[in-house]
Amino acid sequence: MARNEWNAGSLLGLSGSYWQTCTLHAGVKLDLFSTIEEGKSRPVQIAERSGLHLRGVTTLLNALVAMDLLDKSGDHYANVEASRSLLVKSSPQYLGHIIMHHHHLVEAWSNLDKSVRNGKPVGGNVTENEAGRESFLMGMFNLAMGIAPLISKEIDLAGKKHLLDLGGGPGTYAIHFCLKNPTLKATIADLSTTRPFAEKTVANFNLSDRIDFISTNYLEDHLDGRYDVAWLSHILHGEGPDECRMILEKSVSVLGKGGHLFVHDFILDDTSDGPLFPATFSLNMLLNTKKGRSYTESQIRNMLSEAGLHHIERLPFRGPNESSIVVARR
């Protein structure tokens, strides 16, 4: 892959790119895109409806036009097609929750140098409060809703009877695996604070009779049951190597002979210096967790082998932000 040819202009553009990020975050946080879609197209209307300062909202709207997120005709503003589908709350493709999750991480990222100096996280737990927890859970749900239907088509679970969605949050993957495989049942195992959201989401897909929920802290609790498939999506990166080995050992302990274990995560090249998103995501884990990081394919393979699994392979699937899947068999 060709390296970026950096110069003064491109470096300064990168350095100031957070200005556009914060502009997007403000537009989403103030729900301007939904307000415009409701027919409030003039700054004075938006200011009156939302209790915003007229000068402030006008300046923000004009910046969003400059970023091609809004169109402008006279003093009337309108959503472009992408904003209408991705930034209006009533849209099924709404990404505002994950954007707000990114917003809650901004303060930690502004102190990256401190984490690099001492190797310790500087960010608080963004899911401790209700707003942060909603942004995280709904954001993960929104992202998974775009990926899970694709993955469920690529992974053959024919003949499998029971799937464990470990750390499954709202159960998006369990839902789509069950939709694709009519005889499959699934269990979502996650923290008790996740249960209400998960059960509501499962019920919305009319799958409450096939998908159940067990309250589990996979670091502290013993896993029970017997499963044909264990699905671990985006949980290893939150933990250190020893914790990952323990999680995999617990997962293998409830996996029947011949069962499959899938690891879906942001996987680094074996040199650890790419792809770009897994490399920068590893910094996000440095900032916000005690031991979390992105892992290389070789590291994941070794941990799976140490857990007693074999026939380890990386599937051809590549998701947004370079998410990948490694599968192994007991």
N, C-alpha and C positions, 0 to 999 in steps of 0.2 A: 504494500500500500504506500502511495506517495506521501511524503511528509508535507505538512503545511509550509508554505514559503512565507515566513513571517516578515513583516516590515512594520514601520512605525504606525501606519494607518490601521493595519489589521490587529496589532497588539492593543492599540488604544480602543478599537472597536470592541475587542474582547473584554478589556478592562471595564468599559462602561456599559456592557451588555445587561448588567443587572438593572439599569434604569428601565429598560423595556420589560424585564421580568416584573419589577415592582409596579409598573403601569398595568400590566395584565392582572396581577394579583389584586390591585385596587379595584379594577373594573369588575372582577369576579366577586370580591368581598362585598362591594356595594350593590351587586346584582344589577348592574346597569344594562346588561344585555337582555335580561328578562324584562326589565322595565321598558326598554325600547320596543321589544317584541309585543308588549301589551298595548302599544300605540302611543306611548309618551315619547315623542320623537324630538322635542325641542328642549334645550337646556333648562328653560324656566319651568317647564312641566316636570322634568326629572327632579329638579331642585325642590320644587314644591311637594312632590309625592314622597321623596326620600329624605327630606330635611337636610339637604346638602347646600353648601355655599354656591351661589351662581357662578362666580368667577372660577372656583375650584372645579366644579363639575364640567364647565365649558372647556377649561384647559385640559382636563383629563380626556374628554370626548375627542378633542382635536388630536391629542397624542395617539389615541386608539385609531383614528382615521389614518394618521401618518403610518401606523403599523399595519394597515390594511385589515384591521379587525372590524372596522365600521366604514360605511359609506356616508357621504355628506352632500346634501343639496340645499343651498341656502343656509338656513338655520335648523334644518331637519336632519336627523341622523337615522341611519338604518343599519341593521345587522347584515354583514356579508353572509354568504351561504355557510361558510365554516363556523362562524360565530353562532348562527341560528341553530346549527345541529350540535355543536359541542359546548356552547357557553350559556345557553338558555336552559334554566332549571327544568322546564317541563319536557325537554327533549330526552328520549331514551339513551342518547349518546353523550349526555352531559358529563363533562370532565371537571366541573368546578370543584368537586370534593377533593380530588387528588391535587388540584392546583392549590387549594387551601392547605392541604397537608404540606406541600412544598413551602408555602408561605410560613407555616409554623416552624420550619427548619431554618429560616433565613438567619435568625440571630445566632444559632450555633455555627453556621457556615461562616459568618463574619468573624468568628474567633478561631478559625482553623489553625492559625499559627500556634495558639495555646495548646491545642491537642497534639500538634506535631512536636512541641517542646517537651511535653510531659507524658505523652502517650495515653492520656486519660480523656474521657468524654467531657465536653463542655455543655452539651445540650441536656435539658431536662427531658423527662418522659412526656412526649407530646400527647400521649393517649390518657394521661392522668385525669384531665378535665374533660367535660362532656363534649365541648366543641372540638377539641383535638381528637378525641376518640371517634366522633362521628366522621370527621374529615378523613381519618385514617381508614376506618372500616368501609365507609362508602366509597372512598377512593380506590381501595383494593378491589371492591366489588365492581366498580366501573371498569377498571383495567382488566380484571379477569373476565368480565362479560364479553370483552372483545377478543380474548385469547382462548378461553375455555372451549367455545364451540369448535375452533380450529383444531385444538389438541385432541378433543374427544373423537374427531374424525380420523386422526392420524394414528391413535393408539388402539390396538385391537384388544378388547376385553371380552371377547366372545367366550362364553363358558365360565367366566368368573362370577362368583355369587355375592361376595361381600368385599367392599372397598373401605379402607380406613383413610380418611382425609385428615391427616395429623396437622394441627395448627391451622385448620381449614377456614377459620374466620366465619364469614357468612355462608360458606359451603358452595361457592360458585362452581368449583370443579366437580365436587360430588354431584351437584345438580346436573351438570351437562354430561357427565359420564353416565348417570342414570337415564337421562333423556335419550342418549344414544344406544343404551343397552337395557331393554325393557325388563329383563329378568334380574338385573343387578340391584343389590341393596347397598347402602353406604352408611357410615357412621362418621360424623364430624366430631373431632376431639379437640377442644380448645378451652380457654379460660371461661369461667362462669359468666364474666361480664359480657362475653360475646353471644351467649345463648339466646337472649331475646331477639337480637338482630338476625341470627342464623335461622331460628325457628320461623320467624316472620318471612324471611326470604324463601325458605323451603316451601312454606305454605303457599306463597304466591305462585309457585310452579306446580302446585297440587301434588307434591311428592312427600308429604308428611308420613304417609304409610310405608315409604321405602327408605327414608333418610331420617336417622335419629341423631341425637346430640349427647355427648358425655362431657361433663366438666372435667378438664384435665390440665394440669401443669406438666408439660412433657419433660421438664427438667427435674421435677420433684416427685411426681406420682408414678406409680406402677401402671403399666398398660395391661388391660385384660382383653379377653376375647380371642377370636381366631378369624383371620382375614386371608383372602386370596390375593389382594392387592393393597399395597401401602403407597399413598401419594403424599409426598413431602414437597410442597410448593413454597419457595421463598421463606424457609424457616432456618436453614443451616447458616445463612449469611448473618443471622443475628447473634450467633454464638461462636465461642472459641473452638479450637480443634478437639479438645477433650470432651466438651459438651456435645459436639457434633457426633463423636464416636458413641457417646452414651445414648443419644437420641436414636442413632441407627441401630444400636444393639437392642434397645427397647422395641423398635419397630420390627426387627427381625424376629424377636421373641414371640410375637403374636402373628407372624406370617407362616401360613401352612407350607409344607414341602411343595416345591414347584411354584410357589407364589412369586409375584413380581413386586419389586420396590422401585419407585420412580422418584428421582430427585430433579425438580424443576427450579432453576435458579439462574442468577447472572454469573456465568462461568468465565473465568479468565483463561487466556492462553497460558501455556505452561511456563512462559517467561514472565508472567504476571504484569506485563506492561501494555495490555490491550485485551479485548477491544476497549474503546474509550469509556462506554457507560459502565461496564463492570469495574473498570479501574477507578473511576471517580466515585462510583457507588461504594467502593471499599473505603474511601475517605468519609463518606456519609456514615458508615458504620463506626469508623474511628471517632467521629464527632459525637455519636449518639448512643453507643453501646460500650460496655467494658471490654469485650473481647471480639465482637463481630467483625466480619471481613468478607470480601469476595474470595472464593476458592478457585484454584485452577482445576482443570479436568483431571490431571494426574492425582491431585490431592483427594478429589472426590472418589476417583477409582480406588485409590489405596484404602480410604476409609470404608468403602463398601466391601472390599476384599477382606479387610481386617474383621468386619462384622460377620464374615462367614458366607458372603454371597459370591456368586460366580456368573459367568456369561454376561459380563459387564460391557455395555456398549453405549455410545452416544448416538442419540437419534438425530436424523437430519433436520428436525424442527428448529427454526430460528424465529423467535418472537420479537416484538418491539424491544428496543434497548438490549438486544443480544441475549435474551433469555434462552436457555437451552435445557435439554432433558437428557439425563443419564439413567439407564435402566439396568437393573441387576436381578438375578433370580436366586431363590433359595434352593 
